[in-house]
Structure formats: structure tokens, C-alpha cells
Amino acid sequence: MLQTPLAMQEYLGETTRAVANMISRNVLARYPGLKVVVPHCGAYLPLAVPRMQSLTPVMQHNGLVGDIDWETNLARLYYDLAGAHSPEVIRMLLTVTTPDHLLYGSDYPYVSPQVLTASIARMRKYLVEEPDLAPFAEMILHKNAEQLLEIGDAKRTSRTSAAAASPRPVQTMLVRIAEIEVYPEYLSEYLAYGSEVASVSVRTEPGVLCLYPMQLKEDSTQIRILEIYASQDAYQRHIATDHFLRYKQGTLHMVKALKLSDMRPLDPDSMKRIFNKMH
């Protein structure tokens, strides 16, 4: 479209298409460590997501897509507000996300410093003046980004000295329940993969405290895996092992749906007592 600049339409179209492809293939749900910051104020996603949701049954009927984990996929997306941000744009974004996933974006150096300064001043003004957005002003302007990227002021100023002066803080256990639905024709093959990776992981990885696959009695294609790792670091080491990658790649086509739910123990100390009792 020679009569319009790329920034007017094509950037937005390409961004929306890329994210839509990730959602329709459950890329974000299948890789829980992945977070994506969508540029251009979310592009056309506030319009595209409900349209995709309404058309999904037709696409599934024609074999174009499988089940889509909308909640998990959307929860992995963050949005920068570089470009034509406004109260109206933010309200549209809040139809597909939550306030803690909105990030200020400058678009520097593609805009001049003068425009950038005027833009952030305008943004601060409407965030304060709009009653429904005011509670989220500091979150949008900096707190959300600091939390996402772990670069808060306190961390920046103390990280180097603290690392040298004190031991690394004790990490808490990571407890997770994986809810998996397997295509019936692959069930026996999947169970073999799942049993093997659980056995090898618990036997060879000190940080894998529990990897316990189970089937629902009323539906054998519904698998539940209780996962307990000594720490987040232990989990990251686990998903990089050869046996986990072999399981993940080998079963990718067998899994119809996957949902990962991180759990918060009501009494963390009781978890330690349970493991001590087992020993």
C-alpha cells in the first residue's frame, strides 16, 4: 500500500498476525517460561481476540486448529504503550488483559526526544485524571516493567553489594499441577513417555522432589501430574535435561490440551514435614 506508511497499518497487521499464530498453536501455553511483550499498544489484538474466539469452533470443525488454551496464552502476553496510546486504547487493551500487563513504551529512537517528553507528560496527565485508570498509573509507568524484568530501584542499587556480602536467599519449592488431555489413539504411547520421564527425573535430579503422573478414573485420556521442585532453579534445570526434551518433543503431537497451574501451599512447613516423614 504505497499511499500509506508501513507504521500506519503493516506493523500493526504483522504484529497481530504473529501473536494470533502463537495463540492458535498454544505456543505461549506450551512454554510456561516464555513471556511476550506485544508492541504498538497491542496492535489489533483487542479486536482480533474476540473474533478469533468466535471463529474457533468453525476452525476446529475444519481441522485447522485444536483446542486453544485462551486463558493461559493471554496470561503470557504483556503490552507496551509505545505509539498512539490514549485512555481509549488502554481501556480496549483491558478487555483482553489486566492492568499489571501494561507497560510504558517510548519508541525511542524512532521518535524525537521532544515528542517523547511531550508524550509521557500527556500520558501522566490522563492517567491521573481518568478515575478508572488512576489506580494503575504507577503500575503502567514503571512498576509493571520493574516486576517483569526484575530491575526495581532497590535491586539495582543493592544487587552487587548484597551478592558479595550475604548468601543467596533460600528459594521456596515450586509446586505445580499439570492438566493434560491426550488424544486417545496416542494414549498408550504417551503413558510410556510420561512414566519414563517421571522415573528418570526423580531418580537422577536432586531438585525434582516429585513428578507423579496420574490418570482420571472416569477418563483415562485425562492425565494429571503433580510436580514439586526444590526451587525455581531446579525446575529450569529440569526442563533443560535431555530426558525432558525427549519427552516434550516426542509427545507434542499426542497432547490435545495442556494447562499448568502453579500452586501456593497453605502451610509451606507441612510440605517439608511430609518429605521428612517419607524418608
C-alpha positions in Angstrom: 0.0 0.0 0.0 2.2 2.8 -1.3 -0.1 5.5 -0.2 0.2 4.8 3.5 3.4 4.4 5.6 4.2 1.0 7.0 3.8 2.3 10.5 0.2 3.1 9.8 -1.1 -0.4 9.0 1.5 -3.0 8.2 3.3 -3.0 11.6 0.0 -3.5 13.3 -1.1 -6.2 10.9 2.1 -8.2 11.2 2.2 -7.9 15.0 -1.4 -9.1 15.3 -0.8 -12.0 12.8 2.4 -13.1 14.7 0.6 -13.2 18.1 -2.5 -14.8 16.6 -0.4 -17.6 15.2 1.2 -18.2 18.6 -2.2 -18.3 20.3 -3.7 -20.6 17.8 -0.9 -23.1 18.2 -0.8 -22.7 22.0 2.9 -21.7 21.9 2.6 -19.5 24.9 0.7 -22.1 26.9 3.2 -24.9 26.0 6.2 -22.9 27.1 5.5 -21.5 30.6 8.8 -19.7 30.9 8.0 -17.6 27.8 6.6 -14.1 28.1 6.0 -11.9 25.1 5.8 -8.1 25.1 3.4 -7.1 22.3 4.4 -3.8 20.7 2.3 -1.0 19.2 -0.3 -0.9 22.1 -1.3 -4.4 21.3 -1.9 -3.7 17.6 -5.3 -5.1 16.6 -5.5 -7.8 19.3 -8.4 -6.2 21.3 -10.4 -6.6 18.1 -8.8 -9.8 16.8 -9.1 -11.9 20.0 -12.9 -11.9 20.4 -13.2 -12.5 16.6 -10.8 -15.5 16.9 -12.7 -16.9 19.8 -16.0 -16.7 17.9 -14.5 -18.4 14.8 -12.5 -21.1 16.7 -15.4 -23.7 16.6 -15.5 -23.3 12.8 -11.7 -23.7 12.5 -11.8 -26.7 14.8 -14.6 -28.3 12.8 -12.4 -27.9 9.6 -9.4 -29.3 11.4 -7.4 -26.1 11.2 -6.7 -25.8 14.9 -7.1 -27.9 18.1 -8.2 -26.8 21.5 -6.9 -23.3 22.4 -6.0 -22.5 26.0 -7.1 -18.9 25.8 -6.6 -18.1 29.5 -3.0 -19.3 29.7 -2.0 -17.9 26.3 -3.3 -14.5 27.0 -1.8 -14.5 30.5 1.7 -14.7 29.0 1.2 -11.5 26.9 2.3 -8.1 28.0 1.8 -4.9 26.0 3.9 -1.8 25.6 2.1 1.5 25.0 4.6 2.9 22.5 2.8 4.9 19.8 -0.7 6.2 19.8 -1.6 5.5 23.5 -4.6 7.1 24.9 -7.2 6.4 27.7 -9.4 4.7 25.0 -6.6 2.5 23.8 -5.8 1.4 27.4 -9.5 0.6 28.0 -9.6 -1.5 24.9 -6.5 -3.4 26.0 -8.1 -4.1 29.3 -10.7 -6.2 27.5 -8.0 -8.8 26.7 -5.5 -8.3 29.6 -5.1 -7.0 33.1 -3.5 -3.7 34.4 -0.4 -5.4 35.6 0.4 -6.4 32.0 0.6 -2.9 30.6 4.0 -1.3 30.1 5.0 2.2 29.2 7.0 2.3 25.9 8.9 5.2 24.5 9.5 4.0 20.9 12.9 5.8 21.2 14.8 6.5 18.9 12.1 6.4 16.3 10.6 9.5 17.9 12.5 12.6 18.8 13.2 13.4 22.4 10.9 16.4 22.3 8.0 14.3 21.1 8.9 11.6 23.6 8.8 14.1 26.5 5.5 15.6 25.4 4.0 12.1 25.0 4.9 10.9 28.5 3.7 14.2 30.0 0.3 13.7 28.3 0.2 10.1 29.5 0.9 11.1 33.1 -1.8 13.7 32.9 -4.6 11.4 31.6 -3.6 8.5 33.9 -4.1 10.8 36.9 -7.2 12.5 35.6 -9.1 9.4 34.5 -10.8 7.9 37.6 -10.8 4.3 36.3 -7.2 4.4 35.2 -5.7 6.5 38.1 -5.2 3.5 40.4 -2.9 1.9 37.8 -0.8 5.0 36.9 2.4 4.0 38.7 2.0 0.4 37.6 1.8 1.3 34.0 4.5 3.9 34.1 7.2 1.8 35.7 6.2 -0.8 38.4 4.9 -3.4 35.9 8.1 -3.3 33.9 10.3 -3.4 37.0 8.5 -6.5 38.2 8.6 -8.2 34.8 12.2 -7.5 34.2 13.3 -7.6 37.9 15.0 -4.3 37.7 13.5 -2.4 40.6 15.5 0.5 42.1 16.3 -1.4 45.2 17.5 -4.4 43.3 19.7 -2.2 41.0 21.4 -0.4 43.9 21.9 -3.4 46.2 22.4 -6.4 43.9 26.1 -6.2 43.6 26.9 -5.4 47.2 24.3 -7.9 48.6 25.6 -10.7 46.4 29.1 -10.2 47.8 28.1 -9.6 51.4 25.4 -12.2 52.0 24.5 -15.7 51.0 21.9 -16.3 48.3 18.4 -16.3 49.7 16.8 -19.7 50.2 14.4 -20.5 47.3 11.0 -21.9 48.0 9.6 -25.0 46.5 7.8 -24.8 43.2 4.6 -26.8 43.2 2.5 -27.3 40.1 -0.3 -29.4 38.7 -0.2 -30.2 35.0 -3.6 -31.0 33.5 -3.1 -32.8 30.2 -5.6 -34.3 27.7 -4.1 -36.9 25.4 -5.6 -37.9 22.0 -7.0 -41.4 22.6 -5.0 -43.0 19.7 -1.8 -42.0 21.3 -2.7 -42.8 24.9 -0.5 -46.0 25.4 2.5 -44.3 23.8 2.1 -41.1 25.9 1.8 -43.2 29.1 5.1 -44.8 28.3 6.8 -41.5 27.7 5.3 -40.0 30.9 6.3 -42.9 33.1 9.8 -42.8 31.8 10.5 -39.1 32.2 9.0 -39.1 35.7 11.1 -42.1 36.8 14.3 -40.8 35.3 13.8 -37.2 36.6 13.1 -38.3 40.2 16.0 -40.8 40.2 18.7 -38.6 38.6 17.7 -35.0 39.5 18.1 -33.9 43.2 15.9 -30.9 42.6 13.0 -32.9 41.3 11.2 -33.8 44.5 8.1 -35.2 42.9 6.9 -35.9 39.4 3.9 -38.1 39.8 1.7 -38.8 36.7 -1.9 -40.0 37.3 -5.0 -40.8 35.2 -8.5 -39.7 36.0 -10.5 -42.8 36.8 -13.5 -41.7 34.7 -11.5 -40.6 31.7 -8.1 -42.3 31.0 -7.1 -39.7 28.5 -7.1 -37.0 31.2 -3.6 -37.0 32.8 -2.7 -35.1 36.0 0.9 -34.7 37.0 1.9 -33.5 40.5 5.2 -31.6 40.1 7.2 -30.4 43.0 10.7 -28.9 42.5 13.1 -27.8 45.2 13.3 -24.3 43.7 12.7 -22.4 40.5 16.3 -23.0 39.6 15.7 -26.8 39.9 12.7 -26.5 37.6 14.8 -24.6 35.0 17.5 -27.2 35.1 14.9 -29.9 34.8 13.3 -28.6 31.6 16.8 -28.3 30.0 17.7 -32.0 30.5 17.9 -34.4 27.6 15.2 -36.7 29.1 12.7 -33.9 29.5 13.3 -32.5 26.0 12.9 -36.0 24.6 9.6 -36.4 26.4 8.4 -32.9 25.3 9.3 -33.3 21.6 8.2 -36.9 21.5 4.7 -36.2 22.9 4.0 -32.8 21.3 1.6 -34.3 18.7 -0.1 -36.5 21.3 -1.3 -33.8 23.6 -4.7 -32.3 22.8 -4.7 -29.8 25.7 -2.4 -28.7 28.4 -2.9 -26.4 31.4 -0.2 -25.7 34.0 -1.4 -24.4 37.4 1.1 -23.1 39.9 0.0 -23.8 43.5 0.6 -21.9 46.7 0.9 -24.2 49.7 -1.3 -23.0 52.6 1.3 -24.3 55.1 4.8 -24.5 53.5 6.3 -26.0 56.6 4.0 -29.0 56.3 5.4 -29.8 52.9 8.8 -30.2 54.5 7.4 -32.5 57.2 5.8 -34.6 54.6 9.1 -35.2 52.8 10.9 -35.8 56.0 8.2 -38.4 57.0 8.6 -40.2 53.7 12.3 -40.6 54.3 
